[in-house]
Amino acid sequence: MTTTSAQPGTDTDAGPRGELSRILAERWTCRQFRPDPVPRPVVEQLLRLAQRTPSWCNAQPWHVHLTEGAATDHLRTRLVEHVQSHPAAPDFPFPVQYTGVHRERRRECGYQLYDSLGIAKEDQEGRLRQLLRNFELFDAPHAAIITTEADLGVYGAVDCGAYVNTFLLAAHSLGLAAAPQAALASYPDFLRGHLGIPGHRRVVAGISFGYADPDHPVNAFRTRRAALEEAVTWHTGSVSAEEAGG
């Protein structure tokens, strides 16, 4: 299986800093899990680590609905049934469109996914089947549904995004694999009814997690990250952009 080496400029041999660099470089999105459940003490350790996520005014707006055992199987079965007969209606609007470099990155990721599975561009049935795999939780033994308080608006959602990132890194540090899924937030009304989520909570995202199936081809590809010059604009002088242009 393909692995990801550390990026240039990372410090991989300097104690805790090196460990963080390794986790950041190695973490990936798993799209096929083994059925083995994660022991409850390991899940609790994962959740304790994720709970260290910083948040606006320390509000800690996240609340997690987590499934295991028969509850996970029941969720995936009912969810697949639901999505095939109901339109998506997320609590937080999905992107209006992807343009420019964002479209290119999205397409590259999609091509890698479908190529790993041998799904041709014109195979619409195969693409739909793979889309439904999201709602089957990629056969993961556990799902975590991340919610925020409605009154906290976008800042609560941003804090939950940070929580998702910490959760993913913590999972990798514990030898677990995970898949962050906006798809699971497409049907919040179903999740509120199925999991008993209060009406004042908004669904931000879901995470399927467990142990990766290392032999499945869908787990072999890795996405790339943009170079710093694509993602960062440095400001080093005392003249503002407005002044420089005027």
N, C-alpha and C positions, 0 to 999 in steps of 0.2 A: 504494500500500500504506500502511496506517495506520502512523504512527510514534508514539513515545512521547516527550513533552517532559519536561524535568526537573521534579521535584516542587518545590513551594514550600519555600524554605529551603535548597536545595542551592546550592552555589557552583560555577557552571559556567564561570567565566572566570578562575579563580585557579590557573593552572599545573597541577601534578600533581593537586591536590585537585579542580580542575574537571574534569580528564580522568577521574578515577575516578567523579565524579558522573555524567558523561555516559555512561560505560560501564554503570554500575548502572541508569541510567534507560532506556537503549536496549536492553539485552540482553533476549532473548526466546527462547522455545522453538520451534525450527524443526521442522515436521512434514512437510516435503517438500523434498528436496535435489535438486540437479543431480547428474548422474553423474560430473562432473569430479573426478578425484582431487586431493588436496592434495599439493603437492610435498613430498618427504621433508624438505628443510631447514626448511620452515614447520612441519611436524608436530613436528620435533625442537625448534624454538623454542617451540612451544606446550607441549611436555612439560617443557622446562627452566623455563618460567615456572610451571607447575603444581607443579613440584618445590619451589618456595619456600614451599609451604603450611606453616604452623606446625602442630606436633603435640605431643601429651602426651609430656613428657620427650624431645622430639626423636626419638621412636621411628620416625617416618615409616613407618607400618605398611602403606601402600598398595603394591601391585604391580599394574601395568597390563598386560593382554594386549590388544594393539592389532592390528587387521586392516587390510589394504589389498589392492587388486586382487582377484584370484581368491579370496583367502582370505575377503574380505567377502562375496562372492557365495555362496560355499560355506556360510558360516555362516548367512546369511539363509535359504537354501533348506532346509538341514537343520533349522534352528530352527523354521521354520513347520511342517514335517512333524511335528516332535516335539510341539509344543504342541497340535496337533489330536488327539493320541492319548494324552497323558499329563497327569495333574493337576499343578498348580503345587505346589511344595514348597520355598519359599525358605529359605535358611540363617537369616535373621533374620525373626521373625514380622511379618507385615503388620498394620496397624491392625485391632483387633477390630471397631470400628465408628466412623463419623463422626457426631457429634452436634452440636447447637447451631450456633454460628457456623462451625465447621469443616465441617459438612455443607453449610451454605449456600454457603460459598466453593467447595467441591468441585463442587456442583451448578451454580453460576454458570460455572465454568470448562468443565464438560461441555457446558452449553447453548451457550456461545460456540463450542466446537469443532464440535459437530454442526450448529449454525446456519450456520457458515461453509461447510459442505459440503452443506447442504441435506438433511441427514438428519433426518427427522421423529422425534418421540419414540416413536411406535409402530413405527418401522422397525427391528425387532430384527436383521434380516439386515444392514442397513446399518451398524448399531452394531457387530456382530460383525466385519464386514469391516474397519471402522476400527480395532478392537482388534488385529486381526492385522497391521495396518500397523506396529505397534510391533515385531513380530518380523521384519518385512521391513526394519527399520531405516529406515523412511521413505525408502528408496532411497538412503541415504547411502553414500558410497564408503568410509567408515571406521567402525569400532566400537571403543570402548575399554571393556573389562570391568575394573572396579575391585574388587580383592580385598584382604582383610586377613588377618592371622595369627589362627587360631582362638583361641589362648591369650590374646590381648589383649582378647577379649570386646567389650563394648559400647564401651569407650574406643577400641579400634582402629577400630570402625565409625564412631564420631563423628569421628575424625581423617580417615577416608576421605570423610565427608560434607564436611568442610572442603576436602579435595582436589578433590572434584567441583565445588564452588563456584569455587575458584580456576581450575580448568580451563575452566569456562564463561566466566568473565570474561576470561581470557587469550585464549580462542578469539575472542570478540567483538572484543577489541583488535587482533587480527590479521586482521580482516575475514572470519572464519569464522562459521558458524552451528552450533549444537549442540542436542541434545535429551537431557536427563538422563532416564533410563528405569529406574524401579523394576521395570517389566515384565520387563526382561532378567535381573533377579535372581530371577525366579520359578522358573527351571529350572537351579539351580546344578549339579546332577549331570550334566546334559547338557553344560553349559559346561566342567565339569572334564574330562569325557571327550573332548569335541571339541577343546578348546584345550590339553589336557595340563596343566591347573591341578592342582597337588599337593593331596592330600586334606586337608592341614592348613591350607589357605587357604579362607576363606569369601568368597562373592560378595556384595558390598554393593550395587552398582548397575552400570548400563551407560550409555554415552554414545554416541549416534550423532552423527557430525559430518562437515562438509564445507562446500560452498557452497550457500546457500539458493536455492531457486527463488522469486524475488520475485513472480512472476505467479500463483502458485497461491493460491486463495482461503483455504486452511487456514493460510497464513502471514500473513493480514491482521489477525487479532484480537490483542488484548493483554489480559492479565489485570491487575487492579488490586491495589494493596497497601493494607492496613489503615492507618488513621490512627494516629498515635502513641498517642492516648488509648485505643485498643483493644488496643495491644500492650505498653504500658509502665505500670507502677505506680510512682509516685515516693514515696520515703521521705525526708522532710526533717527530721523532728523526732527528739527523743531518746526518745520514748515508743513502745514496741513495740505492735503490733496486739493482742497478748495482754493487755498492761497496760491499753490503752485500753478493751478490752472487759470487763475484770474489775473 
